[in-house]
Amino acid sequence: MKIRRVQGSLLLAAGLWMLSTTSFAAEPHHAPMHKGASDVTWVYPVIPKFGGVHPNPGADMQPDPNADYKILVDVVTGDPSSGHQLGSLNRLARLVNLMGYAKVPQDHVHIVAVLDRQVGATALTNAAYRKFFDKKGKGENPNLPILRALKKAGVKLMICSQAMAEMGLKNSDIDPSVTVTLSALTDPVIYGHRGYTYMQL
């Protein structure tokens, strides 16, 4: 009797599971939320082409144009071997453009960005990039245009020499737009003492 009850429970559970999976499979596929992004307006107050900002003057928490902002950004997200520009660098450019959109003068915005861990490979010259990722003479570093645009906009770009050593990179492998610093471990401490707010992308 007990065996029949157990078998019945198992059959009921299996039936409910099949019903639930069938109902999920029958649900319509939802398009990604960014599908209609082509209709959205983007502006580029400081850095052209990168880090677009969607205007929303009525939104809360707008940066104060009279304040002085000091920000240390630890850039750790992304795969430099992908052959595409890192999204974290585009978000960094958006930070700069957001300040510009809010009418914060550029001399009131002090941003230092550390290309940390594997993200340091985004700072490679084209020749070093091809060699490091075994491109066999083809391809360019897709991150150099945005890095140079960030530097032109006043962002101080740095790369951790400890991460470089782990990747077997030399100072000469790094694009001139990026400064080689001792360590991404000590940078936040040093800039923290200078009054910088820490942010990670």
PyMOL commands that set and color helices and strands:
alter all, ss='L'
color gray80, all
select helices_A, chain A and resi 2-26+33-39+80-82+87-101+106-108+117-123+126-132+144-152+161-167+171-173+187-193
alter helices_A, ss='H'
color red, helices_A
select strands_A, chain A and resi 69-75+109-115+156-160+179-181+197-200
alter strands_A, ss='S'
color yellow, strands_A
deselect
rebuild
show_as cartoon
